[in-house]
Amino acid sequence: MKTGVELHCTQGAFRLDAAFTFGNAPCVTALFGPSGAGKTTIIHAIAGLLRPQAGHIVVGNETLFDSDRGVFVSARERRIGLVFQDVRLFPHLSVRANLLYGWRRSGMQINADTVDQVVALLGLHALLERRPRTLSGGERSRVALGRALLMNPRALLLDEPLAALDAPRKAEILPYLERLVRETKIPMLYVSHALDEIARLADRMVVLDKGRVVAEGSLFDMTVRLDLFTGAHPIPGAILEAAVVRHDPAHGLTELAFGNTTLIVPAVSRGEGDKVRIRIDADDVMLALERPNAVSANNVLPAIVTAIRADGAHADVQLSLGSAKLIARITTRSLDRLSLRPGIPVFALIKSVTVGGREHG
Amino acid sequence: MAEMEGILTAAEWEALGLSLRVASVAVLADLPFAFLAALLLARCRFPGKLLVDGLVHLPLVLPPVALGYLLLLSFGTRAPLGAFLLNQLGIRFVFSWTGAALASAILTFPFQVRAIRLSLEGQSAGLAEAAETLGAGPLDRLFSLHLPLAAPGILAGAVTAFAACLGEFGAIITFVSNIPGETRTIPLAIYTAIQTPGGEQAAARLAALSIALALAGLILADWVSRRMRALVGQ
């Protein structure tokens, strides 16, 4: 039995040969890569808007395309929810009619409660009678999400849903997306080249370049690899899952733990024992050869250097803390001064930690 | 009503009513065919498309009198087609207001096709893709998406065609003659008045009526098309 996605197609000079796991678990897979890497081609192929020359697409044990067996399910019959980068709401229909467009054609019994749930999840109640023309960019994105959700899709494909929005609008939508991810059990493919979005939403990551899959794996493993991120996309730094150990109201701090490592961060509004996703940017990690005694940083963590990649003025240093990994970005001058090389024990000084909104139950 | 009748003579009222009836029937009868032709030209590629495009636009450049003559040749009661329609179906076009409507419909067909085609070609392919992923088939998309979005274009074409119908003269007088109360529309009534000694006043009244009709039509069309565009969210 074939699973996941394998695509081969040629469009002019562009050639796509990509295979990755998708569609059999309710998790968010980020499809990451520079423009022209083939992300939109993959989305269109999975949705059925484009027929690849060869390969297969299996989503939720349903074969939607298989060139060997001559299977090609039309876009109309695939039940793949697609949220387009340019939104594409129907201008002549109200928000309500837009939301119900796919549902009415799904041939499925979905009760009014389901509609109410999606309307509540995305905060659309006040918009139902309005026309898309009168909505803000963020509101339109939410309606597009709701429209795709209400068709009862096998999988949801989000093609850079936030790319057209400015930073405040993005900040407005991200919490809705996080709730969506948390509360629905639909496999999602999230196309983006914004690592901050991926860090908050995704579980897995497929890195694409020039029509090929360069790497695939859990988000935690991918973001600490030194070989994947260059140029326009500097290495994002570590994304980790930590547990809330205890709160320290007197200082307004919370103690988190991952593996054997303890972290002190500004108060997190979660109960003790809850899991939180944290992000430690490469720029926020300093290195010392000996434990510094008088520093302002709360978090000084013993670690071992596992790999180094120097590139011009900067060097990315991969550190191991038990099972977890961190990245520190330092100057090549410091690298030489400290004579860092793999195997050397160091102390990592963490200047700041981003505690992102996603819980894992 | 008595006062209204004072403005125009009974025969002139008759010409006005007839003009409106001929134009309405011509426009409505054209509409489905014009939409199909526009859809064909906007969305399909097929051999001979240039020829079909040319045929659709032919009435724009053909002398109306020539068309009237061709219609007379085809639909005259002694012509095979005309005889068949009369004997088998009881339909007669010659010397009847329906013939005037037929001639007007053919002559104004291109106006409707052009307007509808433009509004179909202006629709983004992206919306159709979105509808497809949401489960809509081709016919479904036609009625739920393309037709409503083309509504302003359909209306604009209908209004232009209606106005052109009101002015039709050559094809009507050649095909169905100038029969009071049957085929004498406003332009034919003006022509008759000019030919009649002492008819200048009547001709002037009818000409003024034509201008009023045209202006009212344009203003109405503008207003309705604004409303329509707002309705379809443009």
Interface residues (C-beta under 8 A of the other chain):
Chain A: A47 G48 L49 S74 A75 R76 E77 R78 R79 I80 G81 L82 F84 D86 R88 F90 P91 H92 L93 Y101 G102 R105 S106 G107 R131 P132 R133 R147 M151
Chain B: S124 G126 L127 E129 A130 A131 E132 T133 L134 G135 A136 G137 D140 S144 L145 P148 L149 L231 V232 G233 Q234
